Amino acid sequence: MLMPAAADAFDLEDSLRQLHVQHRQAEQPDLRLAQGGGMTLDQAIESVRRRGDVDRILSAETRRDGDREMHHIRYLTKDGKVKTAKIRGRSRG
C-alpha cells in the first residue's frame, strides 16, 4: 500500500479556499463589510475555529437568499461530532 508523504497529504481547507470565489475575493479589502455588517466567508471560518471545540473544518459555503448571505460551515468537534454553524454574511444593497 502506498502512503503519500506528509507534504503531499490532501488538505481540505486549502482545497476549499481554491474552489470558492469568496475566498479569493476576501483577500482584497471589502469596504462594504463595515457598511453592511456581517462577515466574509474567511472571517466566519476563523470565528468557528476560535470556538475551542473545533478539530477540523469540513466544508464552508455561502448561500444567498435575496440580498442576504448566510455562511454554512460544517466542522468536526474534538469529541467526533459533526456540526454546522450558520453565520450571517454581508448584505447586498
Secondary structure, 3 states (H helix, E strand, C coil): CCCCCHHHCCCHHHHHHHHCHHHHHHCCCCCHHHHHCCECHHHHHHHHHCCCCEEEEEEEEEEEECCEEEEEEEEEECCCCEEEEEEEEEECC
